[in-house]
Amino acid sequence: MTPFDGTAGLRGRRSPDLELLDSAASLAEADPGEMLRATASAGAQVRESAALAAEANLAALADEGRPRAVVVAGAGTAARTGDVLATVAGPRCPVPVLSHRSAGIPGWVSAVDAVIAVSASGRSPEALAAAEAAARRGARLVAIGAPESELAALADRARAPYIAVPRRAPARASFWGLIVPVLLAARTLGLVKVNEADFAETAARLDADAERCRPALESFVNPGKSLALELSNAIPIVWGASPLATVAARRFGDVLAANARYPAVVGGLGEAGRGKVGLLDGVYGGLAEAEHDIFADPVEPDGDLTRLRLVLLRDGGLTTEDERGRGETTEVEDRRADAAQQLAARRGVRCSVMTAEGGSPLERLASLVAVPDFAAVYLGLAHGLDPMAVPAVSELKEMVSP
């Protein structure tokens, strides 16, 4: 029997094509579905969706006062909007906010609750079943999705407001286009305090990051390309140091899987400290002191050996008690993040750190999402993949469709 070799299977992974990353023409040729262009449209999506939501009759949602609870129903990117809403609303949100990813809605939902059904295509089974169940039970309903879709028709039959968001295939390219209508519906229900200035500043932040990550900029001045290089031949661990940063971490995991076909361990640093931090000592993590070269290039991997790469997302924004709920929360998060960086350094696990910027929670979230979104696309392109087309996803949908 061949003895187990802890490094077997970790070698021989193809390095990214650096020449492709630094050639705008080659990137355009490798990206026939124009995922880079779709990613750069994030700021425009915020403005567009805010205008479209303003045209919808959302005022009727507030006629019966504040609901007992709000359910954001959908799957994939649509469900992630519920996580964003819960985080932006914060711990002082007057009612519970639940992201529901299964078909239908929880059994306790009734006429005193509100349901926000979200589907970029307007035809996801989860959103359709949720909208139908909400209408049947008399819950307040608002639906968000593609124009002239099944979801739009269902909302029309239920006489519920519908916000038509132009469809961008795939749904993950519509992240910001779906978030804004959800937040505006929640504002009408009295759950969040977001205003037009917050949306304008968020859109400007996304535009600025798109400019910094544009294909024409070389890797050493392009944060999206730099992060992609740091993750090449590595297994990413993406931890958020705060609830807001954890939402960004989970989004990064989504796009790494879909756009770059990279597996990633994602989550909140608090939960990681109760078990997952042990990965740093595992076969992909800690290097023995003799193996760790302190003079090694921080971007280049250790030869052809695959190792962990920690991506730490920190929330460096407002820390008032009114926003965060507890004055000591940020101090705990900072200590935890500092400790995680020190643990990684002691084990030779390299770390990429991003700190949120901006005044509002929405803008700070944007500052943690934009660059990783570009990094995932660049990583996929550098490995010869088309980020727009994910054959396994298409095949799975065909296999399970009735």
Secondary structure, DSSP 8 states (H G I E B T S, - for coil): -----TTTTSS------HHHHT-HHHHHHH-TT-HHHHHHTHHHHHHHHHHHHHHS--GGGGTT-S-S-EEEE-STHHHHHHHHHHHHH-TT-SS-EEEE-SSS--TT--TTSEEEEEESSS--HHHHHHHHHHHHHT-EEEEEE-TTSHHHHHHHHTT--EEE----SSGGGGHHHHHHHHHHHHHHTTS----HHHHHHHHHHHHHHHHHT-TTS-GGG-HHHHHHHHHTTEEEEEEESSHHHHHHHHHHHHHHHHHS----EEEEHHHHTTTGGGGGGSTTS---TTT--TTS-SSS-STT--EEEEEEEE--S---HHHHSSTTHHHHHHHHHHHHHHHHHHTT--EEEEE--SSSHHHHHHHHHHHHHHHHHHHHHHTT--TT--HHHHHHHHHH--
